[in-house]
């Protein structure tokens, strides 16, 4: 999973899945955050992964959230 900071200031980014989550504090502008999450299963049901980001812009807090659907997969 990947989250990107396309803004001009650092941002706190959280990658969230049903299989775990990871927080990246003060992710620099134009940088990416990567994390893989092990399911320990031979198949995964369809679901949603979330990238959430929090940042201060001009003294105001800004929160953005992106929910992305993924298809089921069977590797068994």
C-alpha positions as CSV (number, residue, x, y, z in Angstrom):
1,X,0.0,0.0,0.0
2,X,1.2,3.5,-0.7
3,X,0.3,7.0,0.5
4,X,1.8,10.1,-1.0
5,X,2.3,13.7,0.3
6,X,1.7,15.9,-2.7
7,X,1.5,19.1,-0.6
8,X,4.2,21.6,0.2
9,X,4.5,20.8,3.9
10,X,5.0,17.7,6.0
11,X,1.9,15.6,6.8
12,X,1.0,12.8,9.1
13,X,-0.1,9.8,7.0
14,X,-1.9,6.7,8.1
15,X,-2.4,3.6,6.0
16,X,-5.3,1.5,7.2
17,X,-6.5,-2.0,6.1
18,X,-8.5,-4.8,7.7
19,X,-5.1,-6.5,8.2
20,X,-3.3,-3.7,10.1
21,X,-2.4,0.0,10.0
22,X,0.8,2.0,9.9
23,X,1.3,5.7,10.8
24,X,4.0,7.8,9.2
25,X,4.7,11.1,11.1
26,X,5.8,14.2,9.3
27,X,6.1,12.7,5.9
28,X,8.0,15.2,3.8
29,X,6.5,16.9,0.8
30,X,6.6,14.9,-2.5
31,X,7.6,11.7,-0.5
32,X,5.7,8.4,-0.4
33,X,4.9,6.0,2.5
34,X,4.9,2.3,1.8
35,X,3.7,-0.6,3.8
36,X,2.7,-4.2,3.0
37,X,0.2,-6.0,5.3
38,X,0.3,-9.8,5.6
39,X,-3.1,-11.5,5.7
40,X,-1.7,-15.0,6.5
41,X,-4.5,-16.3,4.4
42,X,-4.7,-18.0,1.0
43,X,-7.7,-15.8,0.0
44,X,-8.9,-12.3,0.8
45,X,-12.4,-11.0,0.5
46,X,-13.1,-7.7,-1.3
47,X,-12.7,-4.7,1.0
48,X,-11.6,-1.2,1.5
49,X,-8.2,0.3,2.3
50,X,-7.8,3.9,3.6
51,X,-5.2,6.5,3.4
52,X,-5.7,9.3,5.9
53,X,-3.6,12.5,6.2
54,X,-3.5,15.3,8.7
55,X,-1.6,18.6,8.1
56,X,-1.5,22.2,9.2
57,X,-2.0,24.7,6.3
58,X,-1.9,28.5,7.1
59,X,-2.5,27.8,10.8
60,X,-5.6,25.6,10.1
61,X,-5.8,21.9,10.5
62,X,-6.6,19.9,7.3
63,X,-7.7,16.3,7.3
64,X,-8.1,14.3,4.1
65,X,-9.2,10.7,3.7
66,X,-9.3,8.4,0.7
67,X,-11.1,5.1,0.8
68,X,-10.1,2.7,-2.0
69,X,-11.9,-0.6,-2.8
70,X,-10.0,-3.7,-3.7
71,X,-11.2,-6.9,-5.3
72,X,-11.2,-10.4,-3.7
73,X,-8.3,-12.7,-4.5
74,X,-7.8,-16.4,-4.1
75,X,-4.2,-17.7,-4.2
76,X,-5.1,-21.2,-2.9
